Amino acid sequence: MSERKRTAQQSNPTLEIVTSSVEETQAFGERLGHALRAGDVIALHGELGSGKTTLIQGIARGLGRDSETIKSPTFVLMREYPGATPIVHIDGYRLEGAPSAAWLDVDFIFAPHKVTLIEWADRFEGLMPEERLEVRLEHVSTNRRRLQVVAIGARARDIITQLQTEQTHETPGP
């Protein structure tokens, strides 16, 4: 990676959170979903079992969907969930990289009237829009996950700022 690209990545606003359960991961996803609007793209990275689909279930709930209906499209590659703002949910696990992903209808996937959520986003390198949120999930322990959300572009920076503001204004429970 070039030094210039590394510096640019380092300057992108980042939000890091550690969750301790499926419910906490979904709750963060729901907060993120509330912040999203048509045209937003979320690129998810993480090993198997790191919580990508769990996070997407929360995002879908934040966008007004029943999270119980959100299933990983590993074997069908893509699912679209209708609604006021349609959701495109892609799982690139079975793809062998960007050449395999290139045959997909990129105009459909990244349509400005939809929210696009991509698991295994590394398989889409070079195809991703310049404006997006990159979410890296990793295991900390059996139930704990570290989520690092990185803003790529102005709209993504706005989302990070909104999430940070909400986090700052949350009041501790009893």
C-alpha positions in Angstrom: 0.0 0.0 0.0 1.4 3.4 -0.9 2.2 5.9 1.8 -0.3 8.3 0.3 -3.1 5.8 0.5 -2.2 4.8 4.0 -2.2 8.5 5.1 -5.6 9.0 3.5 -7.0 6.0 5.2 -5.6 7.1 8.6 -7.3 10.5 8.2 -10.8 8.9 7.6 -13.0 9.3 10.7 -13.3 6.0 12.6 -15.7 4.8 15.3 -14.7 1.7 17.3 -17.1 -0.2 19.5 -16.9 -3.5 21.4 -20.2 -5.5 21.8 -20.7 -8.3 24.3 -23.7 -10.1 22.8 -25.7 -10.7 19.7 -28.2 -8.2 21.1 -25.6 -5.5 21.5 -24.3 -6.0 18.0 -27.9 -5.8 16.6 -28.6 -2.7 18.7 -25.5 -1.0 17.3 -26.7 -2.0 13.8 -30.1 -0.6 14.5 -28.5 2.8 15.5 -26.5 2.6 12.3 -29.6 1.8 10.3 -31.4 4.8 11.7 -28.6 7.0 10.3 -28.7 5.5 6.8 -30.6 6.8 3.8 -31.0 5.8 0.2 -27.7 5.5 -1.7 -25.6 4.6 1.3 -23.3 1.6 1.0 -21.9 -0.4 3.9 -19.0 -2.7 3.2 -18.5 -5.4 5.8 -15.3 -7.3 6.5 -14.6 -10.0 8.9 -13.9 -13.7 9.3 -16.7 -16.4 9.5 -18.8 -15.9 12.6 -17.6 -12.4 13.3 -21.1 -11.0 13.3 -21.6 -9.5 9.8 -25.1 -10.9 9.3 -26.0 -10.1 12.9 -25.0 -6.5 12.4 -27.0 -6.4 9.1 -30.1 -7.7 11.0 -29.8 -4.7 13.3 -29.3 -2.3 10.4 -32.4 -3.7 8.7 -34.4 -3.2 12.0 -33.1 0.4 12.0 -34.5 0.8 8.5 -37.9 -0.5 9.5 -37.6 -4.1 8.6 -38.3 -7.2 10.7 -34.8 -8.4 11.6 -36.1 -12.0 11.8 -36.6 -12.0 8.0 -33.0 -11.1 7.2 -30.9 -14.1 6.3 -27.4 -14.3 4.9 -27.6 -14.7 1.1 -24.5 -16.9 1.0 -26.0 -19.4 -1.5 -28.1 -17.0 -3.5 -25.5 -14.2 -3.4 -28.0 -11.4 -3.1 -31.3 -10.6 -1.6 -33.4 -7.5 -2.0 -35.8 -6.4 0.8 -38.5 -4.0 -0.4 -39.7 -1.0 1.6 -39.6 2.8 1.5 -35.9 2.5 1.0 -35.1 -0.9 -0.5 -32.2 -2.9 1.0 -29.8 -4.9 -1.2 -28.0 -7.5 0.9 -25.0 -9.2 -0.8 -22.8 -11.9 0.5 -19.6 -12.2 -1.5 -18.2 -15.2 0.4 -18.6 -17.6 -2.5 -17.1 -15.2 -5.0 -13.4 -15.5 -5.9 -12.7 -11.8 -6.0 -13.5 -8.7 -8.0 -13.4 -10.5 -11.4 -16.1 -12.8 -10.2 -18.1 -9.9 -8.7 -17.8 -7.8 -11.9 -20.4 -9.8 -13.7 -23.0 -8.6 -11.2 -25.2 -5.6 -12.2 -23.3 -2.9 -10.4 -26.0 -0.3 -11.3 -28.6 -2.4 -9.6 -26.4 -3.1 -6.5 -25.4 0.5 -6.0 -28.7 2.2 -7.1 -29.1 5.6 -5.5 -32.6 4.7 -4.2 -31.4 1.7 -2.2 -29.2 1.0 0.8 -26.6 -1.6 -0.1 -25.0 -3.9 2.5 -22.1 -6.1 1.4 -20.7 -9.0 3.4 -17.2 -10.1 2.4 -16.7 -6.7 0.7 -13.0 -7.5 -0.1 -14.4 -9.6 -3.0 -15.7 -6.3 -4.5 -12.3 -4.4 -4.5 -12.3 -1.9 -7.3 -16.0 -2.0 -7.8 -17.0 -0.2 -4.5 -18.3 3.3 -4.8 -16.0 6.1 -3.4 -18.6 7.0 -0.8 -19.2 4.2 1.8 -18.8 3.0 5.3 -16.2 0.2 5.9 -17.1 -2.0 8.9 -14.5 -4.4 10.2 -15.6 -7.0 12.6 -13.4 -9.2 14.6 -13.7 -11.7 17.5 -12.4 -10.5 20.9 -13.7 -13.5 22.8 -16.6 -16.0 22.5 -19.4 -13.4 22.6 -17.4 -10.1 22.2 -16.9 -8.4 18.9 -14.8 -5.4 18.0 -16.4 -3.3 15.3 -14.4 -0.6 13.6 -16.4 1.7 11.3 -14.4 3.8 8.9 -15.9 6.7 6.9 -14.9 6.9 3.2 -16.3 10.1 1.8 -18.3 13.1 3.1 -21.6 11.3 3.5 -19.9 8.5 5.5 -18.2 11.1 7.7 -21.7 12.6 8.5 -22.9 9.1 9.5 -19.9 8.6 11.8 -20.4 12.1 13.3 -24.1 11.3 14.0 -23.3 8.0 15.6 -20.6 9.6 17.8 -23.0 12.4 18.8 -25.6 9.8 19.8 -23.0 7.8 21.7 -21.9 10.9 23.6 -25.5 11.8 24.6 -26.5 8.3 25.8 -27.1 8.3 29.5 -26.0 5.4 31.6 -28.6 3.1 32.9 -29.5 2.7 36.6 
